[in-house]
Amino acid sequence: MSAHQESDSATLHRFGYAQQLLRDMGGFSNFAISFSIISILTGAVSLYGVGLNACGPVTMGIGWPLVTLFVLFISSSMAELASAIPTSGALYHWSALLGGPAWGWITAWLNLIGLVAAVAGIDYPAAQFLAPLFGMTDNPNSYMIVFGVILLSHAVLNHVGIRAVARLNDFSAIYHIAGVALIVIAVGFFAPKQPVSFVYTHTFSTLKKGLPMGFLAGLLQAQWTYTGYDASAHTSEETRDARVRSPWGIYLSVAISGIAGYLMLVFVTLAIKDLDKTAAASNPFIYVFEQAFGPRFANVISWTVGIAMWFCGLSCVTSTSRMIFAFSRDKGTPFSHVWARVSHRYRTPAPAVWLAITLAFLLPCLVFGLIAIHPQDKSATDLISAVTGISTIALYLSYGLPLLLKVWAIKRGIWTQRSNGPWNLGKWSVPIAMVSVVWIAFITVLLVSDPYQLTGYIFAGVLLVLAVLYLAIARGKFKGPVPQAASEAEIQRIEAGYEGQSS
């Protein structure tokens, strides 16, 4: 065992946990899983029409870098905590240790809801992209079949092992960069272009809410794209030298996505020929390529995006399953003993993997069930788009709570400089955390306001259910992170049951 691995195990033992999962991820793999979930070829593309219809080209030219700046603040603050507390529980552990079990419980459920909604919000649009390319009928029945197959493929790979997933994530990161390069080179060198000022000064909106509100509504495109980078923290128990590599994975996944995504969006937007027709198209992003190069190359781009979405969903299932495993290990979920099990053969949280994809599959089923009950109710149809907003709000609230609790702990003297890990912001820690919390509060209000009221209503219902469940079931019973064993000897006995496996 290497020195890094010994240090990692000792750190995990200090929190009372055994090394059950296979620690086989390097720094690039840890970065790649978050980079793949952010997936600029998924969020920025699938919500391109949202941004374009909200405020036109300036959403790409000004909105994207604005959101990127604030998300870099958030990611750096999260990276600090990942360096200090490198466990699969991640955000939930941070909140529980800093503020107590109640804060940990609500953070865990917000994170879990956000991650499940993210898996559905990634894999269902991937099915919409891929079903017509497979020659299937372009309707919800076909989408659900492809959606189910995609989820099954993700579950099998995540069940088999972190080595397989890590290698695919490594390839995914390279694939995303290559895909962006293909798009930028194609439109940059071979497509007619608008003047550069087009993406910084030209406005357009179909929302009829005025351009300032349209601009703010369009920020959803970038904000939802920048979700899931907590995966680098959730896989810290599988990462070598996790106290350094996991925080860098969080931060760099956002920074590199910001640069690559900006180049792609600017060049694609400059290639728009007719803004009115592009905004009205069923898929404005692909429509730009149809107009510039014809249907054949547009088909190539569709395949490129669809495959990127598959990689994105694979990484998101990994992150979701690790969160379920860690929360269940601490007895925070119903039937915790089931979801906390780890496969001795593959060293993966196999039951948590299958639960993650089952919940993700049921979410669109619930949506379509509501649509079937109220077929004339337009708001029921809008539930599909509301999933995106719910995922964004739930995830960012789960990001913001531990940051706020850390500032509070610092003010009370509970958290000192000695509590930090090797990756830290020093004297900038509190200012950057406070800016992060204010931005999260701002986008939360924004994403439940007009035109996203439906998201607000659904999310208010989610919070009410969580409050009732906590008061009825978890209050006084949920203890937060619970050590697996009372002594080092007991921890080593647990680990002995996994030694020699997946070698």
HUSUL-V405651 format. One record per pair of residues at least 24 apart in sequence whose ideal C-beta (glycine too) atoms are under 7 Angstrom apart, sorted by sequence separation. I is the first residue (numbers start at 1). J is the second residue. D is the distance in Angstrom with one decimal. If there is no record, write none. Layout:
BEGIN
I_J_D ; I_J_D
END
This chain:
BEGIN
123_147_5.8 ; 126_150_5.9 ; 229_253_4.9 ; 325_349_3.6 ; 328_352_6.7 ; 363_387_6.7 ; 229_254_5.7 ; 407_433_5.2 ; 123_150_4.9 ; 322_349_6.6 ; 325_352_4.3 ; 406_433_6.3 ; 407_434_6.3 ; 123_151_5.9 ; 226_254_6.3 ; 321_349_5.5 ; 324_352_4.0 ; 403_433_4.7 ; 321_352_4.3 ; 324_355_5.9 ; 321_353_4.3 ; 324_356_6.1 ; 403_436_5.4 ; 404_437_5.0 ; 403_437_5.6 ; 321_356_4.7 ; 225_261_6.9 ; 317_353_6.7 ; 320_356_4.2 ; 400_436_6.9 ; 400_437_5.3 ; 317_356_5.5 ; 317_357_6.1 ; 400_440_3.7 ; 399_440_6.6 ; 397_440_6.9 ; 396_440_4.9 ; 396_443_6.4 ; 397_444_6.4 ; 396_444_6.8 ; 393_444_5.5 ; 393_447_5.5 ; 392_447_6.0 ; 389_447_5.1 ; 389_452_5.3 ; 390_455_5.9 ; 389_455_3.4 ; 393_459_5.7 ; 199_266_5.4 ; 386_454_4.8 ; 390_458_6.0 ; 386_455_4.6 ; 390_459_5.6 ; 17_87_6.7 ; 199_269_5.1 ; 199_270_6.4 ; 204_275_5.6 ; 383_454_6.9 ; 15_87_5.8 ; 198_270_6.1 ; 382_454_5.2 ; 386_458_5.7 ; 206_279_6.5 ; 11_86_6.1 ; 204_279_6.6 ; 379_454_5.7 ; 162_238_5.2 ; 194_270_4.9 ; 193_270_4.4 ; 193_271_5.9 ; 194_272_6.5 ; 46_125_4.8 ; 184_263_5.4 ; 188_267_5.2 ; 42_122_5.9 ; 180_260_4.8 ; 184_264_6.0 ; 187_267_4.7 ; 191_271_4.3 ; 183_264_5.4 ; 187_268_5.8 ; 177_260_6.5 ; 180_263_6.8 ; 184_267_5.0 ; 235_318_6.8 ; 180_264_4.9 ; 187_271_4.2 ; 231_315_6.2 ; 183_268_6.5 ; 234_319_4.8 ; 231_318_6.8 ; 235_322_6.0 ; 228_316_5.8 ; 231_319_3.6 ; 234_322_4.2 ; 230_319_6.9 ; 234_323_5.5 ; 228_319_6.4 ; 191_292_4.0 ; 191_293_7.0 ; 187_292_6.6 ; 118_227_6.1 ; 118_228_5.9 ; 183_301_6.9 ; 182_304_6.7 ; 179_304_4.9 ; 179_308_5.8 ; 176_308_6.0 ; 36_169_5.4 ; 175_308_6.7 ; 41_176_5.8 ; 33_169_4.8 ; 36_172_4.3 ; 40_176_6.7 ; 175_311_6.5 ; 25_162_6.5 ; 29_166_4.1 ; 32_169_4.1 ; 36_173_6.3 ; 39_176_6.6 ; 24_162_5.8 ; 32_170_5.2 ; 35_173_5.0 ; 41_179_5.3 ; 61_199_3.3 ; 62_200_6.4 ; 22_161_6.9 ; 24_163_5.6 ; 60_199_5.6 ; 61_200_4.5 ; 91_230_6.0 ; 172_311_3.7 ; 22_162_5.4 ; 29_169_5.8 ; 32_172_6.2 ; 36_176_6.9 ; 40_180_6.6 ; 90_230_5.8 ; 25_166_5.1 ; 29_170_5.6 ; 32_173_4.0 ; 35_176_6.8 ; 57_198_5.4 ; 58_199_6.9 ; 24_166_6.8 ; 28_170_6.1 ; 57_199_4.6 ; 58_200_6.4 ; 90_233_3.8 ; 168_311_6.9 ; 172_315_6.9 ; 58_202_6.6 ; 90_234_5.0 ; 57_202_4.6 ; 58_203_5.6 ; 56_202_5.7 ; 88_234_5.5 ; 168_314_6.3 ; 169_315_5.7 ; 332_478_6.0 ; 56_203_4.7 ; 55_203_5.7 ; 56_204_3.0 ; 88_236_6.7 ; 56_205_6.5 ; 87_236_6.4 ; 88_237_4.7 ; 165_314_6.7 ; 55_205_5.5 ; 82_232_6.9 ; 86_236_4.0 ; 87_237_6.3 ; 330_480_6.7 ; 54_205_6.1 ; 82_233_4.2 ; 330_481_5.3 ; 331_482_6.5 ; 347_498_6.2 ; 53_205_6.9 ; 63_215_6.5 ; 67_219_5.6 ; 78_230_6.7 ; 330_482_4.9 ; 53_206_4.6 ; 54_207_6.0 ; 165_318_5.5 ; 344_497_6.8 ; 53_207_7.0 ; 68_222_6.9 ; 75_229_5.9 ; 82_236_6.3 ; 344_498_6.2 ; 347_501_5.7 ; 63_218_5.5 ; 67_222_3.8 ; 71_226_4.5 ; 78_233_6.9 ; 347_502_4.5 ; 55_211_6.1 ; 59_215_6.8 ; 63_219_5.4 ; 67_223_5.5 ; 86_242_4.2 ; 345_501_6.2 ; 346_502_6.0 ; 58_215_6.7 ; 86_243_5.3 ; 157_314_6.3 ; 344_501_5.5 ; 64_222_4.9 ; 55_214_4.1 ; 59_218_3.8 ; 63_222_6.1 ; 67_226_6.6 ; 154_313_5.7 ; 158_317_5.4 ; 54_214_4.8 ; 55_215_4.2 ; 83_243_5.0 ; 86_246_5.8 ; 150_310_6.2 ; 154_314_4.9 ; 158_318_5.5 ; 83_244_7.0 ; 59_221_6.5 ; 155_317_6.8 ; 54_217_4.5 ; 55_218_4.5 ; 150_313_6.2 ; 154_317_4.3 ; 158_321_6.0 ; 54_218_3.2 ; 82_246_4.7 ; 83_247_4.4 ; 224_388_5.4 ; 227_391_6.5 ; 82_247_4.8 ; 227_392_6.0 ; 51_218_4.4 ; 80_247_6.9 ; 224_391_6.9 ; 50_218_6.8 ; 79_247_3.4 ; 82_250_5.9 ; 224_392_4.7 ; 227_395_4.9 ; 133_302_6.1 ; 220_389_6.9 ; 223_392_5.6 ; 230_399_6.8 ; 50_220_6.0 ; 51_221_3.6 ; 133_303_6.1 ; 50_221_5.3 ; 79_250_4.5 ; 78_250_5.6 ; 79_251_4.8 ; 220_392_6.9 ; 47_220_6.7 ; 48_221_6.9 ; 129_302_6.0 ; 133_306_6.4 ; 47_221_4.2 ; 75_250_5.2 ; 76_251_5.6 ; 248_423_6.9 ; 75_251_5.1 ; 129_305_6.0 ; 130_306_4.5 ; 247_423_3.8 ; 44_221_6.7 ; 47_224_6.1 ; 129_306_3.9 ; 243_421_4.8 ; 244_422_5.6 ; 75_254_4.3 ; 243_422_5.6 ; 244_423_5.9 ; 126_306_5.9 ; 129_309_6.3 ; 243_423_7.0 ; 43_224_5.4 ; 44_225_5.0 ; 43_225_3.0 ; 72_254_5.8 ; 71_254_5.4 ; 72_255_6.4 ; 126_309_3.5 ; 125_309_6.4 ; 126_310_5.7 ; 40_225_6.3 ; 161_346_4.6 ; 160_346_5.9 ; 161_347_6.9 ; 162_348_6.3 ; 38_225_6.2 ; 122_309_6.0 ; 126_313_6.1 ; 159_346_6.5 ; 161_348_5.7 ; 38_226_6.0 ; 159_348_6.1 ; 38_228_6.0 ; 68_258_3.8 ; 122_312_5.1 ; 123_313_4.2 ; 158_348_6.5 ; 37_228_3.2 ; 38_229_5.9 ; 122_313_4.5 ; 159_350_4.9 ; 37_229_6.8 ; 34_228_6.6 ; 37_231_5.3 ; 119_313_6.2 ; 122_316_5.7 ; 159_353_5.3 ; 34_229_4.1 ; 158_353_4.5 ; 34_231_4.7 ; 64_261_6.5 ; 65_262_6.1 ; 119_316_4.9 ; 33_231_4.7 ; 34_232_4.5 ; 64_262_5.5 ; 118_316_5.4 ; 119_317_5.9 ; 155_353_5.4 ; 33_232_6.4 ; 155_354_5.7 ; 31_232_6.8 ; 64_265_5.8 ; 115_316_6.8 ; 119_320_5.9 ; 30_232_5.1 ; 33_235_6.0 ; 155_357_4.5 ; 154_357_6.2 ; 115_319_6.2 ; 116_320_6.3 ; 30_235_6.3 ; 60_265_4.1 ; 61_266_6.4 ; 115_320_4.1 ; 60_266_6.1 ; 151_357_4.3 ; 115_323_6.0 ; 30_239_4.6 ; 60_269_4.7 ; 151_360_6.2 ; 25_235_6.2 ; 151_361_5.6 ; 112_323_6.0 ; 57_269_5.0 ; 111_323_5.9 ; 112_324_6.8 ; 25_238_5.0 ; 148_361_6.3 ; 23_237_6.8 ; 24_238_6.5 ; 25_239_4.4 ; 26_240_6.1 ; 23_238_5.5 ; 25_240_6.7 ; 30_245_5.1 ; 34_249_5.4 ; 38_253_5.8 ; 112_327_6.9 ; 21_237_5.0 ; 22_238_6.2 ; 23_239_6.8 ; 30_246_5.8 ; 34_250_6.2 ; 38_254_7.0 ; 21_238_5.0 ; 23_240_6.0 ; 31_248_6.8 ; 40_257_5.4 ; 44_261_5.2 ; 147_364_6.9 ; 27_245_4.0 ; 31_249_4.2 ; 35_253_4.2 ; 30_249_3.8 ; 34_253_3.6 ; 38_257_4.5 ; 56_275_6.8 ; 108_327_4.9 ; 40_260_5.8 ; 44_264_6.8 ; 144_364_7.0 ; 223_443_5.7 ; 27_248_6.6 ; 31_252_5.4 ; 35_256_6.5 ; 40_261_3.8 ; 44_265_6.1 ; 31_253_5.7 ; 35_257_6.3 ; 40_264_6.4 ; 108_332_5.7 ; 12_237_6.4 ; 52_278_6.9 ; 53_279_5.2 ; 52_279_5.2 ; 105_332_6.4 ; 219_446_7.0 ; 220_447_6.4 ; 140_368_6.6 ; 216_446_5.7 ; 8_240_6.5 ; 11_243_6.6 ; 52_284_5.4 ; 8_241_6.8 ; 8_242_5.5 ; 49_283_7.0 ; 88_322_4.6 ; 217_451_6.1 ; 5_240_6.2 ; 49_284_4.2 ; 92_327_6.1 ; 4_240_5.0 ; 48_284_5.5 ; 4_241_4.3 ; 48_285_4.1 ; 88_325_6.2 ; 89_326_3.7 ; 119_356_6.6 ; 123_360_6.7 ; 88_326_4.0 ; 89_327_6.7 ; 87_326_6.6 ; 45_285_4.9 ; 116_356_6.9 ; 120_360_4.6 ; 124_364_5.5 ; 89_330_6.9 ; 119_360_3.9 ; 209_450_6.6 ; 116_359_4.7 ; 120_363_4.3 ; 116_360_5.5 ; 120_364_5.9 ; 207_451_6.0 ; 117_363_6.5 ; 116_363_6.6 ; 45_305_5.2 ; 41_305_5.3 ; 42_308_6.0 ; 121_387_5.1 ; 41_308_3.6 ; 42_309_4.8 ; 120_387_6.0 ; 121_388_5.2 ; 39_308_5.9 ; 42_312_4.5 ; 117_387_5.3 ; 121_391_5.3 ; 39_312_3.7 ; 117_390_5.2 ; 118_391_4.6 ; 117_391_3.7 ; 36_311_5.2 ; 37_312_5.9 ; 36_312_5.6 ; 114_391_5.1 ; 117_394_6.7 ; 118_395_6.9 ; 37_315_4.6 ; 36_315_4.0 ; 37_316_5.0 ; 114_394_3.4 ; 113_394_4.6 ; 114_395_3.5 ; 33_315_4.8 ; 37_319_6.4 ; 110_394_4.8 ; 111_395_6.7 ; 114_398_6.1 ; 33_318_6.2 ; 33_319_6.9 ; 110_397_5.0 ; 111_398_3.8 ; 110_398_4.0 ; 107_398_5.1 ; 107_401_4.9 ; 107_402_6.4 ; 103_401_6.3 ; 103_405_6.1 ; 98_402_6.2 ; 95_401_5.2 ; 99_405_4.1 ; 91_398_5.2 ; 95_402_4.5 ; 98_405_4.0 ; 91_399_6.6 ; 94_402_3.7 ; 98_406_5.6 ; 95_405_5.7 ; 91_402_5.4 ; 98_409_4.9 ; 21_342_6.6 ; 78_399_6.1 ; 81_402_6.0 ; 20_342_4.6 ; 22_347_3.7 ; 74_399_5.9 ; 81_406_6.6 ; 21_347_5.8 ; 77_403_5.0 ; 84_419_6.1 ; 84_420_5.6 ; 84_421_4.1 ; 83_421_2.9 ; 83_422_6.0 ; 80_420_6.7 ; 83_423_3.8 ; 83_424_6.5 ; 161_502_6.1 ; 80_423_6.6 ; 79_423_5.8 ; 80_424_5.1 ; 80_425_5.8 ; 76_425_6.2 ; 80_429_6.3 ; 113_462_6.4 ; 77_432_5.6 ; 76_432_6.0 ; 77_433_4.6 ; 109_466_5.5 ; 73_432_5.1 ; 77_436_5.0 ; 106_466_6.5 ; 73_435_5.1 ; 74_436_4.3 ; 73_436_4.7 ; 74_439_6.9 ; 105_470_6.1 ; 74_440_7.0 ; 70_439_4.2 ; 105_474_5.4 ; 105_478_5.3 ; 104_480_4.7 ; 101_478_5.2 ; 101_479_5.7 ; 101_480_3.8 ; 100_480_6.9 ; 96_480_3.7 ; 97_481_6.6 ; 96_481_5.5 ; 93_481_5.3 ; 89_481_6.3 ; 15_481_6.9 ; 18_484_5.5 ; 16_483_2.4 ; 17_484_5.5 ; 18_485_6.9 ; 16_484_6.0 ; 16_485_6.8 ; 18_491_4.7 ; 13_488_6.3 ; 18_494_3.9 ; 19_495_5.4 ; 18_495_4.9 ; 13_491_5.5 ; 20_498_5.8 ; 22_502_5.0
END
